[in-house]
Amino acid sequence: MKIVIENVGKTFTSAKKEQVTALEDINFSIDEKEFVVLVGPSGCGKSTLLNIVGGLLSPSSGSVYFEGMMDKEPNLAIVFQEIALFPWRTVYQNVIYGLEEKKVSKQELKEKADFYIDMVGLTEFKDAYPKQLSGGMKQRVGIGRALAVEPDLLLMDEPFSALDAQTRTLMQEELLTIWNRTQLSTLYVTHNIQEAVYLADRVIVLSRHPGQIKSIIDIDLPKMGRGEEQYRDKFERYADEIWQLIRNDAVEALKE
């Protein structure tokens, strides 16, 4: 399976009834088992593009399609920055929500829920409610809920940006461990350049509005362990390359 984003553009009508171009001529693809990260300054259309790929928004031009699906509807799951758990449901009940919507059997529902709750390290908390969980644990519930439907494409919109720095680092490590087990095709949005280099097979750098692709950078580092000392120089070179691409746009974004 391959996800193709072809000539995608998006135009909105502003409050002043003016046409605003958010995205223009976006072309890239996501291969099976590939982890692609979108990065760029504020207002470059990263989340808009993710929502278009996820089917939550329609493009004004161009198209998104899935190759190799044999006329089957693609199964998508999205993890947002705002975790949006149901406060009246336990960890277990939150994780099974998507499965309930798909009307799977009770046996399959329990097996998948137990499997993915264990994968995100929350077996001991499966009967806990969101108010009893830390921020990192809540986000793990959201990831478990997304994984439980076994999507063809996992979309993640700045899922760790609200976490403190230490928890964020731990969650990045956990996400890579989970990805190593699931090998899911993933499209991930972040403002954080180090996070992009740490997670990505490829980083797509977007320009300030209208969002266009400035560069696509292949990250030639091992998927696991790239934070180790032996890779530090190469890691920092990638991070600096991305920063130089977006620096001027980021400065301009601060003036708005």
N, C-alpha and C positions, 0 to 999 in steps of 0.2 A: 504494500500500500504506500502511496505517495500523495501528499497534500500539495496542491499547486495553487499559488496565489498569483493571478495573472492580470496585469494592467489595472490593478485595483486603485480606485480613487474614491474619495468621500467628501461631499460638500454639504454643509449645514446652512440653514437660514438663521442669522443672528437675531437678537432681540430688536435690533434696529432694522430688521427686514433686509439685511445685506447678505449676500452669498459669501460664505467663508469656506475656503478649501482646506480641509484638515489633512487629507492624504492625496498624493498624486503619483500615478504611474508606479505602483508597488509591484515588483516581480521577484518572487523567490519560491522555493519549494522546501518541504520538510520530508526527508526520507524516512522509511520505516526504522524505528528504534533510534531516531536522531533527536538530540536535545538542542533546540534552537532558542537563542535568547535575543529579545529585542531591547535595545538600549538607546537612549537619546535624551536631550534636554526636556524640561517641562514643556508641555504643549506641543510635542512633536507628533502626537497621534498614536502612541504605542498601544494604549488601552483600546482606543477606537479600532485599531487594526486587529487586535486580539478578539474583540467582540464581533468583528466582521467574520473572521475565520471561524469563530464559535457559533455563528448563525444568529447572534443576538441583534446585530445590525445588518442592514443590506448595503452593499456598496453602491455608490452613485454611478460607477463605471467599473468595467472589468468583472472578474468572477473568481470564485474559490471552488475548486472541485477536488474530488478524491479519486485517484487512479487505483485500479485494481480491487474495487469493492464489489464487483460482479452484481451491479444494480441493487446492492444492499445499502440501506441508509447508514451513514457513518454514526458510530456511537461516540459522543463527545462528553467530556466532563470538565467543569471549570472550578478552580479554586481562587476565590477573590481575596483582596486585602482585608475586607470586612468579612469575618469568618461566618457570620449569619447562621449560627447553630440555632436549633429550636430549643429555647430555654426549658420548656416543659418535658423535653425528651432526654433520656439518658444517652450516654456515649453510644451504647449499642443501638438504641432507637434512632439516633441521628445517623449512624453509619448505614442502617438498612433503608433509609428513606428512599433513595434512588431505586433500590431493588424492589421495594413495595410498589413504586410507580410502574415498574416493568412487570409487576404481577408474577414474580418467580415463585416457585413452590416454597412452602415453609422450611422444608429440609435444606434446599439450596440456599435459601435466605440465611439460615443459621450458619451453614458451613462457610459461606463467603464472608459473612459478617465476622465470625470468629477468626477466620484466616487473616483478614485485612486489619482487624483491631490488633491482632498479635503483631502484624507486620509494622504497624506504627507504634508499637510498644505500649499499648494501653489496656492490655488484658485485665490487669488488676483494677482498672478504673471503669470497666465497661458498664457498671451500674451507677456511676456517678453522673451528676447533672452539670451542665456547663458552668454554673456559678461556683462549683467546687474545683474547677480546673484553672491552671495557670494559662497565660497567653499562649505559650508554646504548645501546651497540651491541647488547647482548643484548636489551634491550627492543625495539629496532628489528626484530630477528629475530622476536620474538613478534608484533609488529604485522604484519610481512610474512607470517607464517604465517596469521594471522587474515584478512588481506586476500586471500590467495591463493585461498581457497574462495569468494570473492565473495559475502559474506553479504547477506541482506536486512536484517539488523540486526546492528550491531557493538556489543558490550557491553564496557566497560572499567572494571575495578575498581581504582581508585587505582594506575594503571600506573606513575606516576612518583614515588611517595611515597618509595621507597627510594634515589632518586638525590640527589646533592648539588644545591645550589640552582642553580648555573650550568648543569649538565647538564639539570636539570629545565626551566629556561627555554628552553633550546635544543630540547628534545624537544617542548615545547608548540608552539613555532614550527613544527617539522617536522610535527607532527600536523596542524596547521591547513593546511599546504601539501598534505599527503597527502589530507586531507578535501576540499580544494578540487578535487582531481583526481578523487576517487572519488564524492563527494556521497553518502556512505553515511548512512543513518539510524543514529544513534548514541545509546546511553545510557551515560553516564559518571558514575562515582562518585568524589568527592573530599572531603577535609576542608578543602582549601585554597580559601578564598573568592576570592582573586585569580585562581587557576586557573579557577575556575568562571566568573567574569565574562569572562575572556580567551577561553574556548572556546565558551561556550554561546549558542544561540539563545534557550533558556529555562532558567532555574534553578528547580528545585523544592526548596524548603526544608522539611526534615522536623523535627518536634519530637522531643524526648527521649522515651524509651520510655513508653507505646507509641508507635511512630513514626506520626505523622499529618502530613498536609500542612498546613503553616502558611501558606505562600504560594507562588504561582507567578509568577515575575518574568520578563517579556520583556526581553531585552537589546537595546535599540535602538542598536546600534553596528555599523559595518561588520564583516563577518566577518574580513577580512584588515586588518591594520594598526591594530587597536584599541589597541595599546600605545603608539601615537605620542602626542607631546606634545599635539596638538590635541584628543585625546579624553580626556586624563588626568582632568580635573575630572569629567566624566560617568562615567568608569570608576570613580573613587573614590566617587562618590555611590552607584552600584550596590553596590559592595563594602561600604560603610557600612550601606546598607539591609539587606543580608543579615546582617551582623554584629549589628545591633540585634535582628534576629529570633531569632538563635540564642544571643546572649550569655548570658542567664540560664540556659538549658539547659546550655551549655558549662561554666559555673561549677558547676552542680549535678553534672555528670558527673565533674568533678575530685574531688568529695568522696567518690566511691564507691571 
